[in-house]
Amino acid sequence: MKNFKKTLALLAALALSATALYGCGPAAGGDSKPAASNDGNSATEESKTEDSPADGGETAANGDQLTILCWNANDSQPMVDLFCEKTGTDPSLINIKNFNVQGGQASEQYTQYLANADNDADIMFLEADWCLNFINDDAQTLPLSEIGYSDSDFSDIYDYVVETGKSTTTGALKGISWQAAAGGFCYRDDLAEQYLGVKTPDEMQEKVKDWDTFLATAKALKDANGPALSATLGGVWQVYSGSRGSAWVKDGKLVVDDYCTKYAEFAHTLYNNDYVTKVSQWSPEWTPLGQTDDVMGFFVSTWGFGDTILTAAAGGEGGATFGKWKCVVGPSPFYWGGTWLAPAARINNKELAKQFIDFFTIDEEGATAYAEKQGEYMSNKKVMEAIIAKGEYKGAPVLGGQNQFEVLNQVANSIDMKGKITPYDAVIKTEFSNAVNSYCDGTYATVDEAMEAFKDGVAAQITDGSVTIE
């Protein structure tokens, strides 16, 4: 594999003590987790760090090490394992700085850790909802051009992945993801046939092809004393939020438009007619719904076909509904989560950092190997289209023989995030969802009350005057 093999002489010269490092042994975690919501799953004991976030546990003196900051080892450890295996890189050259927290807590942990100038950092794993906190900060991250890339190097990467990694202040590309976290609607094929007469994924797609049709199908199921069409309102919101036509903040002003009120009414209809359950996403009761006949579907992105969502929902391998699921595009293209690789501003191992990023993004052999081993839908569309065309990958076992890559490829090509990303998205989307949920459960009597609560919530969270709320 070109550009990755290291000579034995170089490895001998660079080899460091393995103390406090993480070798390329068995993967600490298998399925890629939602970056902002890993549901509390922690890495194995071998991958936990003993030091606190800012105690100087890994120092800049380790210039020949590649230090990777991450919130858990579910992605980083398998990536390091495969990289070491395929490139011959000495495991002692890679240090996973694992904070062992949920993805939503990582931003604060990183900030504390980087406040100590002696702490080493070469690559930072950044989650979509808060990546701009670091990508827009030149004191924390470097443009990828500073480690040897040009934008044209990523011509085979899905557009939305590239767009998300750009600074919204300078336009510089500062992060790139190895995964395209495109998603679809996964449904029980046995229930679909029983209640809807649906026998193929193509027929099911017609039943959920847009939100009006989705609503009509949900009503038809209930009229037939059948299951809820989708498990949770949170899953619906994850998809619906991806179809917003504009940014949440424009010219410094919060945008509350017809999209907001339309979704609020749509959600209210779903919730109060039992077209979705009243179970909260990520609650202990969520995934077990998939082992009952009370729910037909879950919205899932690339990381969700494993134990995080769908396999767990089926009861694991051999579970009550394992193999009875299928996947379709659903009512609207969306992505959910994803992790971007960004060079830290204090990087002191640019060569190995670039090799690592290359392996999982633009190197076809490396990206193919990871996709096939992990069942991960990669960001390199050329790689994914080649895997699909080859026809050897049989799909996630929970799908009973369907290849989810074929569905996710359709979705990933349709995602458009140009001009829609702001540094405030995580806060705003959470406050909006909270307000709509409260409207659904009766806390607010009208949509207008919910929208005022939404504005108040944003105002309470963004207090520096950077966003005007009218």
N, C-alpha and C positions, 0 to 999 in steps of 0.2 A: 504494500500500500504506500503510494508515494507520499513524501513529505512527513511521514510519521515515524519511520524506523530510526531508532537511535543506535549509533555504534556502541559497541561494548566499551570502547575507550571513553566515550563521553559519559556513559552511565557510571563508569567507575570513578570518573573525576567528580561527578555531581552527587554521587550517592551520599545520603545523610543518615544520621541515626533514625531509626523508626520510632523512637520514643514519642508518644502523643500523636502519632500519625495513624492513618487508617489504611490498611493494606487492601490488596485486591483479592479478598477472599469471597465467601458466599455473600450474595446480595443481602443487604439489611432490610430491604423492602422491595416488594415486587411491583404493585400497581402504582401508576402515577396518580398522585392525589391532587385534589383541587388546591391550588396554591393558597387561597385565602381561607379555606375550610377543610383541614384534613381530619376533622372530627375527633381531634385529640389523639390520633394514632401517633405513637412515638417510634423512633428508630430502635434497633436492638441495643442492648447494653454496650456492645463493643463499639458502637458509634457515638455514644454520648461523650460530651466533653466535661471535664471536671471543673474547668475554670469558669468564672463568672464572665458576663459579656464584655466587661471593660477592664479586666485585670492584667492585660498584657500577656496572656497565656501563649499566644503565637506572635512572635515579634518580627519586625522588618529585617532583623539580622538573617532570617532564613531566606535569603534572596534567591537561592536555587530551588526552593520549594514552590509548588503551586498551591496556594491556599484558597480554598473555595468556601465562601460563606453561604450557608443554607439554613433553613428552619427545621428540616428533618432529613433523614437519609433515604427516604423512599425513592427519590429520583437520583440523588447524587451518588449513592453507593453503587447501584447497578451501572451507572454511567462510568464511574471510575473503574469498576471491575472490567467492563468490556474494553474500555480504552487501554488499560494496562495489558489485557490479554492480546488485543489485536495489534498494538503498536510496539510491544516490547518495552514499554516504559516501566522503569523501576517503581514499584509501589511506594517506596519510601520518599519519592519526589512529590507526592500529592498528599496534602493535608486537608481533610474535610473539617471545617469549623462548623460543627452542627450545634445550633442553639436549642434544639429539641423543644420547639414551641409550635403552636399553630401558625399557619402562614400569615394570618392577620396581625400577629404579634411581632413578626420578624422586623418590620420597619423600625420600630422603637429599639429592638435589640441591636440591630445593625448600627443605629445612630449612637447608642451608648458605647458599643465596641470600637467604632471608628473615632470616637472622641479622644481615645488614647493614640497618639501619633506613633507609638511603638508597635501597635498591633498590626500584624501582617494581613494583607488582603490582596488577592490578584483577580479573582472572578467573583462576582456577586450574583446569586440567584435572586431575581426580582419578580414579584407577582404582578399580574396585569393591573389590578386595581390601584396599586400604590407604587408602581415602578417609576412614575414620573417624579416622585419625591427625590429620587436619586439621579434619574436620567437628566432632569433639569438642573441639577446641581453640579457644576464643574469642579467643585472641591471634593466631590465624592466619586464621580465616574469620568472616564475618558471616552472620547469618540472612538469608534472601532477603527477609524483611519489611523489612530495613533499606535495601533499594534500591527498595522500592515494591511488593512483592508481598504478597498474602494467599494462604493455602493453597488457597482456592477457585479461584484463577487456574489451578491445575494440575488441575482436575477431569477434563480429558480425557486426562491422562497416565496410562499404565498404573500400577496400584497399586504394583507392586514397585519401579518406578523412583523413585516418591516416597518409599517406605519406606526405600530404600537411602540417600537423601540426608538423612535425619533424624539429628540428634545422638542418641546412645543415652543421653546424660546429661541433656539438657534437653528433648528431644523437638522442638526447633526444626528447621524445614526449612532446610537450609543449602546444599544442592546439588541440581541437577536435570540429568538427562541428556537430550540431544536424540535418543538412540537407545534402542531396546529391543533388547538384544542376545540376543533369543530365538533358540533353535537347533532343529535337527532332524537327522534321520538321512538322509544323502545316499548313494545307492546307484547302482551300475551297472545300468541297466535291461536291458542285453543279457545280463549274467550272471544277473540275477534270473530272466529268462525261461528261460535255458538250464538252470539248476540247480533252480529252484523252481517253474517253470511260471507265474511271475507276469508279468502283462501290463500292469497299471495300478498307480499309486501306492496306490489304495485296497486292492488285493490285497496289496501289499507291507506296508502298515501292519498288516494282520492278522498278518503273519509276525513283526512286531517290536513288537507292541502293549503288551507288558509284559516284565519281565525274564525271567520263566519261559519265555515264548514266544520271546523273543530267544535264550535258551540252547538251546532245542529246535531253532530254525532254524539256529543255528550248528552244532549236531551234525549236522543233516540235510545241510548243505553238505559237511562233512568226510566223512561217510559216503559221499557221492557223488563223493569225490575233487575237490571244488570248492574255492573260495577261502575264506580267512578272512572271517568276516562283517564284522568291523570292523578297521580298520588297527592301532590301538594301544590298550593298556590305559589310557594317559593320556586318550584320548578318552572311553572308557567311564566313567572316574572323573569326568570333567568333568560328565557327565550325571547319574551316580548321586549325586554330592555335592549336586546341586540338589534331590534329593527327600528330603533329611534332614528329619525331622519336627520337630526342635527345634534350639535353638542349641547350639553346641559348648561354650559355657560357661554354666552356670546357677548363680546365687547364688555366684559366684566359684569354682565347681568345674568342672574338666574333665569332660565327659560322655563316658564310654566305655560304650556300650550295645550292644544286640543289632544295631542298624544297623551298627555297626563290624565286628562279628564276621561278620555275614551277608555284608557286602561282601567281606571278606577271603577267605572261602571261595568266593564267586562269582568273584572275580578270579583266584583260584588255578585254578579249573576252566577258565576262559577261556584263561589263559596256558599251562597245561600240556597242554591238548588242541589247541593251535594254532587256537583259535577267534578269536584275535587274533594278530598277528605279534609278534615279540620286538623290533621296532624301537621306538626311543624317540621320543615326540612331540617335534617341533622339531629332531630330528636331520636331517642332510642326506639321509638315506635315506628320510625319512618320506613326503613328498608324491610322490616318484617311484613309490611303490607303486601309485598310481592309474593309471599307464600300463601296468601289467601285469595279468594275470588272476589274480593271487595274492590280491587283496583286493577285496571287494565294496563296502565302505562306509566313509565318514568321518562323524564327528559334526562339525557345522558350525553356527556362529551367523551373525548377519546380516553381519558383516564378513568371514566366511570364504568367501563365494561368489566372491570375486575372487582375485587372485594370491596372497594369503596362504595359502590352503589349496586350495580346490576347483579353481579354474582352473589353478593350478600343478600339482595332482594330475593334471589332464587333459592336461598338456603344453602349456598355453597355447592360444590360438585356433589352430585347425588341428591341434592335438595329437592323439595317438593315441586318446584317449577323450573329446575335447571334444564336447559335445552328447549324450553317452551317459548322462548322470546325471539322476537325479530325486530329489525330496526328500519325506520324510514326517515326521510328528510324532515317531515313534519310541516307545521304551518309557516315557519320562517327560519331562514338561516341564522345561526348564532354560534358564538364560541363561549366557552365557560372556563375561566381560569387560564392556566398556562404560565410558564416560567421563562423569563428572559435572562440571558447570560450577558453581563455587562462587565467590562474591565474596570477595576477600581482605580481611582486616581493615583493611589500609592503603589500601583502594580510594580513589581520588581522581577517578574519572570514573564516578559512579554512573549518570548518564543514558545514556551510550553503552553501558555494561555491560548495563543493563537492555534496551536496544534489541537488543543482540546476542543475549542469552538469549531474549528474546521471539521473535525471528526464527526460531529453530530449534526452539522448543518450543510456544508457544501461538499463534503467528501461523500460520494455516492456509496462507496463500499461500507464506510462506517455507519452512515445513516440507515442503510438497508439492514445491516446486521442488528442495529438496535431496534428497529421497527419489528423485525421478525422475531427477535428474542423476547421483547417486552410487550408486543401487541400494541405498540405506540404509533399513533398516526403522526408522522414526522412533518416538519414544516417545508421540506424540500419536495415540491410537487412532482418534479421529474422522477425522484426516487419512488414516490408513492404510486405514480401512474405505472412505473415499470413493475412494481410488486403486483399491482392489480392485474396487469397484462400477463404476467408470468403465470398467475393462477395457482401458485403452490401454497400460498397462505390461506388457510381454511377458515379464518375468523375466530372470534372469541368463542370458546366452547359453550358458553351460556346461551348463545344464539342458535345452537343446534345445526350448525353447518352453513349459516349465512356469513359472508365476509363483510364486516362493518366498514372496512376501508372503502368499498365501492360507494357506500352512502356518504361517508364523511368527505370523500373527494368532491362530490357534488356540492356539499355545503361549504367547504373551505374555499372553493372557487367563487362563491357568491357573497362572501363576507366583505363588507365595505366599511372601514373605520376612518377613512380619510376625512380630516377636519372635525371628527367627532370626539376626540379624546381630550380630556382636561385633567389637571392635577387633582381636581375635586371629586372625581367620579365615584370613588368608594364611599365618601361621606354622603354625597347627594343621593345616590341610588339606595343606600341604606335608609336614609330619612324618608325618601319617597315610599319605599316599600313598607316601612313602619306605619306611615300615615294611611296608606291604602288598606293595610291589614286591619287597622283600627276602624276604618270605615266599614269594612266587611263584617267585623264582629259586633258592630253596633255602637262602638265608643263614640263615633261621629255620625250624626244623623244624615248629613248630606256630603256630596262631593266637595262643595265649596268649603265646608268646615275642614275636610281632610286636606285640601290644598293649602289652607291657611296654616294648619298644623305642620305640614310639610315645610312651608317657608320658615316658620318659627324654628323648626328643628335644624334647618340649614344655618339659619342665623346664629343659633346657639353653638353650632360646631365650627363655623368659619367666622372668626371674630376679628380678623386682622384688616377688614375693610376691603379685601381683594375682590369680593363678590357683592354686588348690589342686589338687594331683594326688594321688589316692588309689590 
